[in-house]
Amino acid sequence: MSRVNYINVQFKGSNYMVVEGSKRANVLKRANRAWSMGYDDLAIELFNEALDADGCAFTHRERQESEDAKYSDLQSYYNLYN
């Protein structure tokens, strides 16, 4: 299993936890750059695109934990009956 890094990306002074290298991380960085340069309409459009993109760290972690739990349950069942 490959290791996933969670990073925070800043947008308008707030930090958003994302999966490193994800579409959400890239679009959020672009949105912050647009906002810093004064392109408010573009920044808002990019921010909304980022919210719809994959790469939220919390969602990723929940999904990963549920997959680990499934494996753990299967392993327990296997150990119980074999």
NORPE-V684176 format. One record per pair of residues at least 4 apart in sequence whose ideal C-beta (glycine too) atoms are under 7 Angstrom apart, sorted by the first residue. I is the first residue (numbers start at 1). J is the second residue. Records with the same first field share a line. If there is no record, write none. Layout:
I = J / J
//
This chain:
4 = 19 / 60
5 = 20
6 = 17 / 19 / 20 / 57
7 = 18 / 20 / 25
8 = 15 / 16 / 17
9 = 16 / 18 / 25 / 28 / 29
10 = 14 / 15 / 32
11 = 16 / 28 / 31 / 32 / 35 / 47
12 = 35
16 = 28
17 = 57 / 58
18 = 22 / 24 / 25 / 28 / 55 / 56 / 57
19 = 25 / 55 / 57 / 60
20 = 25
21 = 25
22 = 54 / 55
23 = 27 / 53 / 54 / 55
24 = 28 / 50 / 53 / 54 / 55 / 56
25 = 29 / 55
26 = 30
27 = 31 / 46 / 49 / 50 / 53
28 = 32 / 50
29 = 33
30 = 34 / 46
31 = 35 / 43 / 46 / 47 / 50
32 = 36
33 = 37
34 = 39 / 42 / 43 / 46
35 = 40 / 43
39 = 43
40 = 44
41 = 45
42 = 46
43 = 47
44 = 48
45 = 49
46 = 50
47 = 51
48 = 52
49 = 53
56 = 60
57 = 61
58 = 62
59 = 63
60 = 64
61 = 65
62 = 66
63 = 67
64 = 68
65 = 69
66 = 70
67 = 71
68 = 72
69 = 73
70 = 74
71 = 75
72 = 76
73 = 77
74 = 78
75 = 79
76 = 80
77 = 81
78 = 82
//
